[in-house]
Amino acid sequence: MQDYLARFPEQQSRMAPFVQRIRDPAIRWQGGIDRQVQIAMITPGDQVSDYWRRNKQSISARLDEIALPYRLDYHFNSPHSPVREQEQQLADILAQDPDYLILTLDSRRHQVLIEKLLARGRPKLILQNITTPLKHWQQQQPLLYVGFDHAQGTHQLAATLSQLASPPIHYLMLYGTRGHVSMARGDEFIRQVSDDPRFHLRQRVYTDLDPQKIESAVLQALSDIPNINLIYASTTDIALATIQALKQTDNTAGIMVNGWGGGQEELAALQQGDLDLTVMRMNDDSGVAIAEAIRLDWEGKAELIPGVYSGEFVIVTKDTPRTELERLKAYAFRYSR
């Protein structure tokens, strides 16, 4: 994202007022409208993380406050489903001719489908959970990239772990599925600490977000590499499954586990002392950003929408005071309680 802003400095002038719009109370719709705005949303299913559910809630709640008539059709898919099945789901949605389609982009398979939609020109696309524009799409970009910059969150985690963990730090890297998120959260962490002589990468495993694979990877690593003292979890699902795996063994004193995202389940694990720290998204900002982008575009003010919106992160640990945690939760989940 920083490369993007350096290359297109005019985006900075769009970002500041857009960020302020998200933080401010909604401005009610004043114009006339002769029909509902049709919105379709496809998100990954079968995840413990509440990020996707909360985004749907915050989009709807903000549009309700704006009082813009709309219909939001919500669909799940599986990142492991066959391409033909994903294409059929997309074809069924396109047959309804929505005005806006909210998708995620994490793999080459997603990219191919999205390129077909960009060439088609309708519906307008909003790409969620990615804040790194693709260079080779050049001028044929979606209406908005929106989410929380994975690299920025990773940098904050790396900086905090370098302060909290006891050296030497022997760590196990647990990825989710192969793709953009694993690279930006996992590979970026490895890169960030590669020049720090206190950090030693002992093993890396792709878990496909499968609880049994996560459990097996953790227990096997503890058996093979007994001096591991940090398990880096690149998603909420991995963090929570790691905690459950560690509870099966008595040899876990001094092993740190991080979360990624700071949803309700992670925050509960923090308060119970099972999780050491997480990078907490101000979750509902991304849903509000989507709602406000749709509103501006519907008003004919697309020039006010930045190409990318990335929400804010805050590092919280098991020692963060409860009052501070409650304050952060009140803002982060203000639409999706």
N, C-alpha and C positions, 0 to 999 in steps of 0.2 A: 504494500500500500504506500509506503514511503517513496518508493521509486516512482509510482504513479503520480503522486502529488508533486514530486520534483519535475517530472516531465510535463505535467499539465497544471502549472501554478494557478491558473484561473479557477480551478476547482476549489481552492481555498476560500475564495470570496463567496462561493455558494454554500460551503459547509457551515460557516459560523451561524448565519441566520437559520439554516435548517436544523442545526443542533439546538438552537434556542427555541425553535418551534416545537421540538419534541419535548423539551423540558417544561414549556409553558402549558397552561390549561388549554383545552381544545377551543378553537374559534368555531362557532356554529355556522353551518352552511346557510348562506344568504341568497344564493342564486336559485333560479328555477331549474327543474329537471323533469323530463317527461317519462323517464323509466328508471328502473333499478340498475345500478352498476353491477355487472356480473363478474364475480371473482372466483377462480378455482385455485386450490392449494393442494400440492402433493408433498407429503413429508415422509421421512423414513419411519417405519413402524417398529414394534418389538424392542423398544429401548426403555430402560429404567429411567433415564434422564427425562425430566419434565419440561425441558427446553421447548420442544415442539408443541406440546399441549398449551403451554403458557403463551407461546407466540400467537397461536390461533385465538386465544382468549383476548389478548391485548389488541390484536388487529380489530376484532369485532367490537370490543368495548370502546376503543377510540373512535371508530366509525359511527358507533351509536351516539357518542358525545358530539361528534361533528354534525350528526343528524343528516348524513348523506344516505339516501336510500340505496341499499345494496343487498346482494345475495352472495353468501360465501359457501361454496361447496368444498368440503374437506375430504381428502383422500389419503390413505396410507399406501406405501409400497415397501417392498423389502429390497435392500441393496443386493441381496443374493438371488432375486428372482430372475428368470431368463429374460434376455433382451426382448424377445418376441412378446412376452407377457407385459413388460413395461410399455412397449410400443402400442399394444392393444389398449391398455389403460389410458394412455395418452390420446389415442384415437377416439376413444369413447368420450373423453373430456372435451376434445376439440369439436366433436359433433354438436356439443351444446353451445359452441361459439362464445366463450367467455371474453370479456374485455381485457382481463388481466389474468395471468397465470403465474403463480408463485411456486418455484421449484428450488431444489438444491443442486449443487454441482460438486461431486466428489471424485468421480472416476471418468475414465475415457468413454465408457458407455453413456454416461449422462451427457458428456460433451457432444457426442454425435447427435443425440436426440435434440439437444438445445440448438445446435447449429441449423438443424432442419427448421426449427421454429423461428429462428432469427431470419432465415431466408424467406420464410412464409410471410413475415411482417405482422401477423395477428395470431393470437392475442399479444399484448405487450407483456414482456417478461420481467419478473422480479426474481433475482437469484439470491436465495437465503443461505446464511451460514458460510458465505464466502465474501471476502473483502479484497480480493486480488484480481483486478480485471485481466482478462486474457488479451495479450498483445496482438495475436494473429487475427482476432475478430475486428481489429482496427475500428472503423467507423460504425460497424454493425454491432452495436453493443445493446445489452438489455436496458430497460428503463432505470434499474437500480441494482447494484450489488449491496447487500445488507447483512449485517451480523456483527460479530465481535472478532476483531482481527486475531487469528490464531497465533501468529508470530508475536504480536505484542503481549498477549497473555502468557506465552511461553517465556518471553524475556523476563516478565515480572516474576514468574515462578522460579526461573533459574537464579535470579538475583536474590530472592528470599531464601531459597534452599542453600545457596552458598554461605548464607549467614547462619542458618539454623542447624544444618547437618554437621555432625562431628566427623572431621577428616581422620583417616582417608575415607572417601565416600565411594563405596563399591555398589553400583546400581544395576538393577534389572529394568530394561525398557520394555513396556507392554504397549504395543500398538493395537488399534482396532482393526479395520479393514485396510487393504492397500488403497491408497489414494491421497487426495489433497490434504485431508485432515491429519492423517498419520504423518505426512511429510512436514506439515506446518507446526504440529504439536510435538511430534517425536523426534524427527530428524533435526528440526531446528533446535531443540533442547540439546541434543548431542553436539551440534555445531557450537552452540553457545558456551558449553562447558569444556570443549575439546582442548582449549589452551590452559585450563585450570588444572594444575598437577594434582589437586586434591580429589578430582573426579576420575573414576575408572569404570568404563562401561564393561560389564562382565557378560551380558547376554541381551539379545533383543528377540522378541517373539511377536508375531502377528496372531492375534487371538480371534479375529472375526467377531468380536463381541460375544462370543459363546462362553457362558459361565463355566462350563466344564473344561474348556480349553484354558481359560484363565486360571482356574483352580489347579489344573495339572501343571501349567507353566510355573506358577508360584511355588508349589510344593517340590517340583523337580529342581528348580533353581536353588531353593533352600537346602536341598540334599546335596546337590553338586557343588554349590559355591557357598559354604557356610558363613563367609564373612560379608555377605550382602547386607547393607544397612539402609538402602533406599530402594523402594519400588516405585518407579515413575509410571503412573497411570495416565494415559492420554485421553481417557473419557470417563464420564461418571460411572457407566456400567462396569468398566474395568476396575475403578477404584473400589466400588462396593463389593464386587466379587472377590477382589484381592483381600479385603477385610475379612470376608467369610472364610477364605482359604487359610488366612493366618490364624484364625481362631481354632483351627484343627490341630495346630502344633504348639508345643510349649517353648519353642526356640525362637521367639519373635521379639525379645527384649532389644530395644535400640533400633528396630527397623522402622524407618519413616515411610509413610504412604501419603501421596498427594492426591487431591481431587482435581477435576477440571470442569469448571462451569459454575459451581456454587448453587445448584438447585436445592430444593427442600431436603431431599434425601442426604445429600452431602453435608448440609449444614447440621442436620440432626446427628450425623456420624461425628462431626467435629465436636459438637457439644457433649457427646458421649465419650470423647477421647479416643475414638477408633481411627479417626483421620487426623493427620497432623496439620495440614493446611490445604487451601484450595485457592484458585483464582476465580473470584466471583463476578459473574456478568451482572450488570444492571439490566436484568433480563428483558423487561417489558419495553425498553427503549427500542429494540429492533422491531417489535410489532407496531409500536406507535409510528416509527419511521416509515413502515410500509403503508400504513393508513394515511399518513400525511402525504406521501408521494402520490398515492392514488388520488387523493383530494386535489393536489396541485395540478396533476395531469388532467383531471376531469374539468378543472377550471380553465384549462388552456395555458397553464403557467409552468410547463415542463422545464423551462429555462431556469427555474428556481430550485430544481432537484439536482443535488450533486450526483456524480456518477457512482460514488461509493459512500455508504454511511457505516461507520464502525462505532459501536457503543463502548462504554467505559467498563474497565475492570477494577476490582479492588481485591488485594490479597487479604484473606482472613485466615487465622490460625485457631488452634484449639484453645489458645490463651486470649483470644479477642474477647473483651468484656461483653457480656450479654446485652447490655444497653446499646452498645455500638452495633452489634449484630442485628438487633431488632430495628435499629434505625435504617441500616442498609436494606434489610428485607422489606421495610415499609415502602421504600422507593423502588427497589428492584421489582417487586411483585405488586405494584400499586394497582394494576388492572387485572391481575391473574391470581388473586388470593384464593 
